[in-house]
Amino acid sequence: MLYTIAFAAFAFVTLASAVGVVLLQDPWHSALMLGVSLLSIAVHFVMLAAEFVAMMQILVYVGGVLVLITFAVMLTQREEPASEEVVQT
């Protein structure tokens, strides 16, 4: 019973964060949601008694791919110029 509740909770977290990846407009928040999704998938692997696959999921995807995505997001975002008020005389 407890196993089913834990599975349902992490399945909801996985699906909600995956929807957040697609629907969020800010690339930084989208990358954070991708990290949450990948970590919850690793929890599913632990629940299936596949600890090695879970650790590879964390090391390769969360540790490598997510860091690469965050660097790409940080390097490609443009800073918006401050709005200058036009003073009419």
N, CA, C and O atoms as a printed pandas DataFrame, in Angstrom:
     atom_number atom_name residue_name chain_id  residue_number  x_coord  y_coord  z_coord
0              1         N          MET        A               1    0.827   -1.195    0.000
1              2        CA          MET        A               1    0.000    0.000    0.000
2              3         C          MET        A               1    0.871    1.258    0.000
3              4         O          MET        A               1    0.629    2.195   -0.762
4              5         N          LEU        A               2    1.886    1.264    0.865
5              6        CA          LEU        A               2    2.776    2.419    0.941
6              7         C          LEU        A               2    3.571    2.584   -0.357
7              8         O          LEU        A               2    3.837    3.698   -0.808
8              9         N          TYR        A               3    3.941    1.437   -0.943
9             10        CA          TYR        A               3    4.676    1.466   -2.207
10            11         C          TYR        A               3    3.830    2.101   -3.308
11            12         O          TYR        A               3    4.348    2.870   -4.118
12            13         N          THR        A               4    2.558    1.793   -3.342
13            14        CA          THR        A               4    1.659    2.346   -4.357
14            15         C          THR        A               4    1.476    3.845   -4.172
15            16         O          THR        A               4    1.429    4.585   -5.154
16            17         N          ILE        A               5    1.374    4.300   -2.938
17            18        CA          ILE        A               5    1.221    5.730   -2.662
18            19         C          ILE        A               5    2.485    6.486   -3.065
19            20         O          ILE        A               5    2.411    7.560   -3.660
20            21         N          ALA        A               6    3.654    5.912   -2.734
21            22        CA          ALA        A               6    4.922    6.551   -3.115
22            23         C          ALA        A               6    5.074    6.600   -4.624
23            24         O          ALA        A               6    5.524    7.606   -5.173
24            25         N          PHE        A               7    4.697    5.507   -5.307
25            26        CA          PHE        A               7    4.776    5.493   -6.758
26            27         C          PHE        A               7    3.857    6.547   -7.368
27            28         O          PHE        A               7    4.259    7.255   -8.291
28            29         N          ALA        A               8    2.639    6.659   -6.869
29            30        CA          ALA        A               8    1.686    7.638   -7.392
30            31         C          ALA        A               8    2.177    9.062   -7.139
31            32         O          ALA        A               8    2.019    9.933   -7.995
32            33         N          ALA        A               9    2.768    9.303   -5.975
33            34        CA          ALA        A               9    3.255   10.645   -5.662
34            35         C          ALA        A               9    4.402   11.036   -6.591
35            36         O          ALA        A               9    4.417   12.144   -7.127
36            37         N          PHE        A              10    5.366   10.127   -6.784
37            38        CA          PHE        A              10    6.478   10.464   -7.662
38            39         C          PHE        A              10    6.072   10.470   -9.133
39            40         O          PHE        A              10    6.677   11.179   -9.937
40            41         N          ALA        A              11    5.056    9.691   -9.493
41            42        CA          ALA        A              11    4.539    9.767  -10.861
42            43         C          ALA        A              11    3.900   11.129  -11.107
43            44         O          ALA        A              11    4.058   11.705  -12.183
44            45         N          PHE        A              12    3.181   11.645  -10.115
45            46        CA          PHE        A              12    2.592   12.973  -10.243
46            47         C          PHE        A              12    3.675   14.042  -10.344
47            48         O          PHE        A              12    3.561   14.965  -11.150
48            49         N          VAL        A              13    4.734   13.923   -9.526
49            50        CA          VAL        A              13    5.837   14.889   -9.582
50            51         C          VAL        A              13    6.510   14.845  -10.948
51            52         O          VAL        A              13    6.832   15.889  -11.516
52            53         N          THR        A              14    6.723   13.642  -11.479
53            54        CA          THR        A              14    7.354   13.495  -12.794
54            55         C          THR        A              14    6.506   14.134  -13.877
55            56         O          THR        A              14    7.021   14.895  -14.696
56            57         N          LEU        A              15    5.231   13.841  -13.894
57            58        CA          LEU        A              15    4.361   14.389  -14.931
58            59         C          LEU        A              15    4.172   15.895  -14.789
59            60         O          LEU        A              15    4.153   16.610  -15.791
60            61         N          ALA        A              16    4.033   16.383  -13.569
61            62        CA          ALA        A              16    3.844   17.822  -13.368
62            63         C          ALA        A              16    5.087   18.604  -13.773
63            64         O          ALA        A              16    4.979   19.664  -14.389
64            65         N          SER        A              17    6.263   18.091  -13.434
65            66        CA          SER        A              17    7.484   18.800  -13.828
66            67         C          SER        A              17    7.739   18.692  -15.325
67            68         O          SER        A              17    8.290   19.620  -15.917
68            69         N          ALA        A              18    7.355   17.589  -15.951
69            70        CA          ALA        A              18    7.499   17.473  -17.403
70            71         C          ALA        A              18    6.576   18.451  -18.121
71            72         O          ALA        A              18    6.957   19.036  -19.136
72            73         N          VAL        A              19    5.370   18.631  -17.600
73            74        CA          VAL        A              19    4.464   19.630  -18.171
74            75         C          VAL        A              19    5.025   21.028  -17.931
75            76         O          VAL        A              19    4.892   21.907  -18.783
76            77         N          GLY        A              20    5.649   21.235  -16.780
77            78        CA          GLY        A              20    6.282   22.523  -16.488
78            79         C          GLY        A              20    7.426   22.833  -17.434
79            80         O          GLY        A              20    7.634   23.993  -17.787
80            81         N          VAL        A              21    8.176   21.817  -17.853
81            82        CA          VAL        A              21    9.265   22.021  -18.816
82            83         C          VAL        A              21    8.718   22.594  -20.109
83            84         O          VAL        A              21    9.314   23.492  -20.705
84            85         N          VAL        A              22    7.589   22.075  -20.536
85            86        CA          VAL        A              22    7.017   22.490  -21.818
86            87         C          VAL        A              22    6.304   23.834  -21.709
87            88         O          VAL        A              22    6.394   24.649  -22.628
88            89         N          LEU        A              23    5.603   24.081  -20.619
89            90        CA          LEU        A              23    4.739   25.249  -20.541
90            91         C          LEU        A              23    5.398   26.506  -19.991
91            92         O          LEU        A              23    4.932   27.609  -20.273
92            93         N          LEU        A              24    6.467   26.372  -19.217
93            94        CA          LEU        A              24    7.108   27.566  -18.663
94            95         C          LEU        A              24    7.849   28.327  -19.752
95            96         O          LEU        A              24    8.503   27.728  -20.605
96            97         N          GLN        A              25    7.744   29.647  -19.718
97            98        CA          GLN        A              25    8.352   30.453  -20.762
98            99         C          GLN        A              25    9.788   30.836  -20.450
99           100         O          GLN        A              25   10.577   31.066  -21.366
100          101         N          ASP        A              26   10.139   30.907  -19.179
101          102        CA          ASP        A              26   11.507   31.248  -18.799
102          103         C          ASP        A              26   12.384   30.008  -18.944
103          104         O          ASP        A              26   12.102   28.986  -18.317
104          105         N          PRO        A              27   13.445   30.072  -19.759
105          106        CA          PRO        A              27   14.275   28.875  -19.959
106          107         C          PRO        A              27   14.970   28.397  -18.692
107          108         O          PRO        A              27   15.229   27.203  -18.542
108          109         N          TRP        A              28   15.273   29.306  -17.787
109          110        CA          TRP        A              28   15.921   28.899  -16.544
110          111         C          TRP        A              28   14.974   28.045  -15.698
111          112         O          TRP        A              28   15.379   27.006  -15.177
112          113         N          HIS        A              29   13.719   28.475  -15.560
113          114        CA          HIS        A              29   12.750   27.688  -14.790
114          115         C          HIS        A              29   12.429   26.371  -15.495
115          116         O          HIS        A              29   12.194   25.352  -14.844
116          117         N          SER        A              30   12.422   26.397  -16.801
117          118        CA          SER        A              30   12.197   25.173  -17.556
118          119         C          SER        A              30   13.327   24.172  -17.317
119          120         O          SER        A              30   13.070   22.976  -17.185
120          121         N          ALA        A              31   14.561   24.642  -17.261
121          122        CA          ALA        A              31   15.699   23.754  -16.984
122          123         C          ALA        A              31   15.623   23.199  -15.561
123          124         O          ALA        A              31   15.980   22.044  -15.330
124          125         N          LEU        A              32   15.165   24.007  -14.613
125          126        CA          LEU        A              32   15.002   23.511  -13.245
126          127         C          LEU        A              32   13.912   22.440  -13.170
127          128         O          LEU        A              32   14.054   21.458  -12.442
128          129         N          MET        A              33   12.852   22.624  -13.905
129          130        CA          MET        A              33   11.800   21.607  -13.946
130          131         C          MET        A              33   12.303   20.319  -14.601
131          132         O          MET        A              33   11.894   19.224  -14.213
132          133         N          LEU        A              34   13.184   20.448  -15.586
133          134        CA          LEU        A              34   13.787   19.263  -16.197
134          135         C          LEU        A              34   14.614   18.507  -15.162
135          136         O          LEU        A              34   14.594   17.276  -15.127
136          137         N          GLY        A              35   15.337   19.235  -14.325
137          138        CA          GLY        A              35   16.102   18.593  -13.257
138          139         C          GLY        A              35   15.213   17.850  -12.278
139          140         O          GLY        A              35   15.543   16.741  -11.856
140          141         N          VAL        A              36   14.099   18.444  -11.916
141          142        CA          VAL        A              36   13.153   17.781  -11.007
142          143         C          VAL        A              36   12.602   16.525  -11.657
143          144         O          VAL        A              36   12.472   15.489  -11.005
144          145         N          SER        A              37   12.281   16.611  -12.932
145          146        CA          SER        A              37   11.755   15.456  -13.649
146          147         C          SER        A              37   12.775   14.327  -13.714
147          148         O          SER        A              37   12.433   13.166  -13.486
148          149         N          LEU        A              38   14.018   14.659  -14.021
149          150        CA          LEU        A              38   15.053   13.629  -14.108
150          151         C          LEU        A              38   15.346   13.005  -12.752
151          152         O          LEU        A              38   15.597   11.803  -12.668
152          153         N          LEU        A              39   15.318   13.801  -11.691
153          154        CA          LEU        A              39   15.528   13.244  -10.355
154          155         C          LEU        A              39   14.385   12.325   -9.931
155          156         O          LEU        A              39   14.614   11.302   -9.285
156          157         N          SER        A              40   13.170   12.685  -10.290
157          158        CA          SER        A              40   12.056   11.819   -9.909
158          159         C          SER        A              40   12.062   10.525  -10.718
159          160         O          SER        A              40   11.590    9.496  -10.234
160          161         N          ILE        A              41   12.584   10.560  -11.926
161          162        CA          ILE        A              41   12.743    9.321  -12.688
162          163         C          ILE        A              41   13.782    8.431  -12.009
163          164         O          ILE        A              41   13.634    7.209  -11.985
164          165         N          ALA        A              42   14.828    9.038  -11.460
165          166        CA          ALA        A              42   15.816    8.266  -10.709
166          167         C          ALA        A              42   15.188    7.613   -9.480
167          168         O          ALA        A              42   15.555    6.497   -9.113
168          169         N          VAL        A              43   14.249    8.303   -8.847
169          170        CA          VAL        A              43   13.543    7.706   -7.710
170          171         C          VAL        A              43   12.730    6.498   -8.160
171          172         O          VAL        A              43   12.641    5.506   -7.437
172          173         N          HIS        A              44   12.138    6.574   -9.345
173          174        CA          HIS        A              44   11.407    5.417   -9.881
174          175         C          HIS        A              44   12.342    4.229  -10.078
175          176         O          HIS        A              44   11.962    3.089   -9.809
176          177         N          PHE        A              45   13.567    4.488  -10.547
177          178        CA          PHE        A              45   14.532    3.404  -10.705
178          179         C          PHE        A              45   14.901    2.788   -9.358
179          180         O          PHE        A              45   15.065    1.572   -9.259
180          181         N          VAL        A              46   15.032    3.612   -8.324
181          182        CA          VAL        A              46   15.328    3.080   -6.991
182          183         C          VAL        A              46   14.171    2.219   -6.501
183          184         O          VAL        A              46   14.389    1.181   -5.876
184          185         N          MET        A              47   12.951    2.643   -6.781
185          186        CA          MET        A              47   11.787    1.860   -6.374
186          187         C          MET        A              47   11.722    0.524   -7.105
187          188         O          MET        A              47   11.127   -0.429   -6.600
188          189         N          LEU        A              48   12.323    0.444   -8.283
189          190        CA          LEU        A              48   12.363   -0.816   -9.029
190          191         C          LEU        A              48   13.586   -1.662   -8.676
191          192         O          LEU        A              48   13.843   -2.681   -9.318
192          193         N          ALA        A              49   14.340   -1.241   -7.654
193          194        CA          ALA        A              49   15.550   -1.933   -7.193
194          195         C          ALA        A              49   16.628   -1.938   -8.264
195          196         O          ALA        A              49   17.371   -2.911   -8.392
196          197         N          ALA        A              50   16.718   -0.857   -9.036
197          198        CA          ALA        A              50   17.765   -0.691  -10.042
198          199         C          ALA        A              50   18.624    0.499   -9.615
199          200         O          ALA        A              50   18.600    1.557  -10.244
200          201         N          GLU        A              51   19.374    0.308   -8.547
201          202        CA          GLU        A              51   20.138    1.413   -7.967
202          203         C          GLU        A              51   21.240    1.906   -8.893
203          204         O          GLU        A              51   21.525    3.103   -8.947
204          205         N          PHE        A              52   21.866    0.974   -9.627
205          206        CA          PHE        A              52   22.932    1.386  -10.544
206          207         C          PHE        A              52   22.393    2.285  -11.641
207          208         O          PHE        A              52   23.007    3.298  -11.977
208          209         N          VAL        A              53   21.260    1.924  -12.194
209          210        CA          VAL        A              53   20.648    2.753  -13.242
210          211         C          VAL        A              53   20.235    4.104  -12.674
211          212         O          VAL        A              53   20.335    5.120  -13.362
212          213         N          ALA        A              54   19.776    4.127  -11.436
213          214        CA          ALA        A              54   19.400    5.388  -10.796
214          215         C          ALA        A              54   20.614    6.285  -10.611
215          216         O          ALA        A              54   20.538    7.489  -10.852
216          217         N          MET        A              55   21.729    5.710  -10.186
217          218        CA          MET        A              55   22.941    6.518  -10.017
218          219         C          MET        A              55   23.468    7.017  -11.358
219          220         O          MET        A              55   23.958    8.143  -11.447
220          221         N          MET        A              56   23.373    6.204  -12.387
221          222        CA          MET        A              56   23.792    6.660  -13.721
222          223         C          MET        A              56   22.857    7.756  -14.228
223          224         O          MET        A              56   23.296    8.687  -14.903
224          225         N          GLN        A              57   21.592    7.647  -13.909
225          226        CA          GLN        A              57   20.634    8.687  -14.264
226          227         C          GLN        A              57   21.031   10.011  -13.618
227          228         O          GLN        A              57   21.014   11.058  -14.266
228          229         N          ILE        A              58   21.383    9.955  -12.357
229          230        CA          ILE        A              58   21.757   11.178  -11.643
230          231         C          ILE        A              58   23.086   11.724  -12.164
231          232         O          ILE        A              58   23.210   12.920  -12.426
232          233         N          LEU        A              59   24.078   10.847  -12.312
233          234        CA          LEU        A              59   25.394   11.307  -12.736
234          235         C          LEU        A              59   25.402   11.827  -14.166
235          236         O          LEU        A              59   25.945   12.899  -14.433
236          237         N          VAL        A              60   24.807   11.078  -15.087
237          238        CA          VAL        A              60   24.885   11.440  -16.497
238          239         C          VAL        A              60   23.889   12.532  -16.846
239          240         O          VAL        A              60   24.272   13.568  -17.389
240          241         N          TYR        A              61   22.612   12.315  -16.542
241          242        CA          TYR        A              61   21.602   13.261  -16.989
242          243         C          TYR        A              61   21.544   14.503  -16.102
243          244         O          TYR        A              61   21.649   15.625  -16.597
244          245         N          VAL        A              62   21.380   14.310  -14.812
245          246        CA          VAL        A              62   21.265   15.468  -13.930
246          247         C          VAL        A              62   22.609   16.170  -13.804
247          248         O          VAL        A              62   22.675   17.399  -13.846
248          249         N          GLY        A              63   23.669   15.404  -13.651
249          250        CA          GLY        A              63   24.977   16.008  -13.469
250          251         C          GLY        A              63   25.574   16.574  -14.733
251          252         O          GLY        A              63   26.223   17.619  -14.689
252          253         N          GLY        A              64   25.377   15.922  -15.847
253          254        CA          GLY        A              64   26.016   16.352  -17.086
254          255         C          GLY        A              64   25.129   17.165  -17.995
255          256         O          GLY        A              64   25.438   18.315  -18.308
256          257         N          VAL        A              65   24.043   16.586  -18.414
257          258        CA          VAL        A              65   23.174   17.236  -19.395
258          259         C          VAL        A              65   22.534   18.486  -18.812
259          260         O          VAL        A              65   22.459   19.510  -19.491
260          261         N          LEU        A              66   22.074   18.423  -17.572
261          262        CA          LEU        A              66   21.421   19.587  -16.979
262          263         C          LEU        A              66   22.406   20.731  -16.764
263          264         O          LEU        A              66   22.048   21.894  -16.949
264          265         N          VAL        A              67   23.636   20.420  -16.377
265          266        CA          VAL        A              67   24.647   21.467  -16.235
266          267         C          VAL        A              67   24.945   22.098  -17.591
267          268         O          VAL        A              67   25.100   23.316  -17.684
268          269         N          LEU        A              68   25.025   21.289  -18.635
269          270        CA          LEU        A              68   25.242   21.809  -19.981
270          271         C          LEU        A              68   24.094   22.714  -20.412
271          272         O          LEU        A              68   24.324   23.767  -21.005
272          273         N          ILE        A              69   22.868   22.314  -20.121
273          274        CA          ILE        A              69   21.711   23.136  -20.482
274          275         C          ILE        A              69   21.719   24.448  -19.701
275          276         O          ILE        A              69   21.425   25.501  -20.267
276          277         N          THR        A              70   22.049   24.402  -18.418
277          278        CA          THR        A              70   22.051   25.641  -17.643
278          279         C          THR        A              70   23.145   26.591  -18.116
279          280         O          THR        A              70   22.930   27.802  -18.148
280          281         N          PHE        A              71   24.319   26.066  -18.485
281          282        CA          PHE        A              71   25.347   26.934  -19.048
282          283         C          PHE        A              71   24.879   27.549  -20.357
283          284         O          PHE        A              71   25.114   28.732  -20.603
284          285         N          ALA        A              72   24.220   26.764  -21.200
285          286        CA          ALA        A              72   23.725   27.290  -22.467
286          287         C          ALA        A              72   22.671   28.364  -22.237
287          288         O          ALA        A              72   22.649   29.373  -22.942
288          289         N          VAL        A              73   21.805   28.156  -21.264
289          290        CA          VAL        A              73   20.770   29.152  -20.962
290          291         C          VAL        A              73   21.408   30.428  -20.440
291          292         O          VAL        A              73   21.018   31.524  -20.841
292          293         N          MET        A              74   22.386   30.299  -19.551
293          294        CA          MET        A              74   23.006   31.486  -18.970
294          295         C          MET        A              74   23.822   32.250  -20.014
295          296         O          MET        A              74   23.881   33.479  -19.970
296          297         N          LEU        A              75   24.446   31.543  -20.944
297          298        CA          LEU        A              75   25.284   32.213  -21.934
298          299         C          LEU        A              75   24.485   32.835  -23.065
299          300         O          LEU        A              75   24.957   33.781  -23.696
300          301         N          THR        A              76   23.293   32.334  -23.338
301          302        CA          THR        A              76   22.528   32.848  -24.471
302          303         C          THR        A              76   21.446   33.842  -24.099
303          304         O          THR        A              76   20.865   34.466  -24.987
304          305         N          GLN        A              77   21.153   34.013  -22.810
305          306        CA          GLN        A              77   20.121   34.977  -22.433
306          307         C          GLN        A              77   20.663   36.389  -22.583
307          308         O          GLN        A              77   21.788   36.692  -22.187
308          309         N          ARG        A              78   19.834   37.239  -23.163
309          310        CA          ARG        A              78   20.195   38.652  -23.304
310          311         C          ARG        A              78   19.606   39.424  -22.142
311          312         O          ARG        A              78   18.497   39.149  -21.683
312          313         N          GLU        A              79   20.366   40.385  -21.682
313          314        CA          GLU        A              79   19.840   41.258  -20.643
314          315         C          GLU        A              79   18.992   42.327  -21.310
315          316         O          GLU        A              79   19.392   42.941  -22.299
316          317         N          GLU        A              80   17.825   42.531  -20.751
317          318        CA          GLU        A              80   16.947   43.544  -21.301
318          319         C          GLU        A              80   17.433   44.914  -20.850
319          320         O          GLU        A              80   17.735   45.115  -19.674
320          321         N          PRO        A              81   17.507   45.860  -21.791
321          322        CA          PRO        A              81   17.972   47.203  -21.395
322          323         C          PRO        A              81   16.941   47.856  -20.483
323          324         O          PRO        A              81   15.736   47.631  -20.595
324          325         N          ALA        A              82   17.459   48.660  -19.591
325          326        CA          ALA        A              82   16.572   49.371  -18.671
326          327         C          ALA        A              82   15.741   50.380  -19.459
327          328         O          ALA        A              82   16.247   51.063  -20.350
328          329         N          SER        A              83   14.499   50.456  -19.126
329          330        CA          SER        A              83   13.642   51.393  -19.862
330          331         C          SER        A              83   13.994   52.821  -19.476
331          332         O          SER        A              83   14.043   53.177  -18.299
332          333         N          GLU        A              84   14.233   53.613  -20.482
333          334        CA          GLU        A              84   14.593   55.009  -20.245
334          335         C          GLU        A              84   13.349   55.865  -20.450
335          336         O          GLU        A              84   12.654   55.760  -21.461
336          337         N          GLU        A              85   13.096   56.695  -19.483
337          338        CA          GLU        A              85   11.945   57.562  -19.591
338          339         C          GLU        A              85   12.302   58.756  -20.459
339          340         O          GLU        A              85   13.355   59.372  -20.297
340          341         N          VAL        A              86   11.415   59.065  -21.371
341          342        CA          VAL        A              86   11.630   60.205  -22.255
342          343         C          VAL        A              86   11.053   61.431  -21.570
343          344         O          VAL        A              86    9.867   61.483  -21.242
344          345         N          VAL        A              87   11.907   62.407  -21.365
345          346        CA          VAL        A              87   11.484   63.647  -20.722
346          347         C          VAL        A              87   11.248   64.678  -21.806
347          348         O          VAL        A              87   12.169   65.045  -22.535
348          349         N          GLN        A              88   10.012   65.147  -21.913
349          350        CA          GLN        A              88    9.702   66.158  -22.919
350          351         C          GLN        A              88    9.759   67.529  -22.274
351          352         O          GLN        A              88    9.218   67.750  -21.191
352          353         N          THR        A              89   10.426   68.444  -22.962
353          354        CA          THR        A              89   10.530   69.783  -22.412
354          355         C          THR        A              89    9.704   70.765  -23.178
355          356         O          THR        A              89    9.681   71.948  -22.841
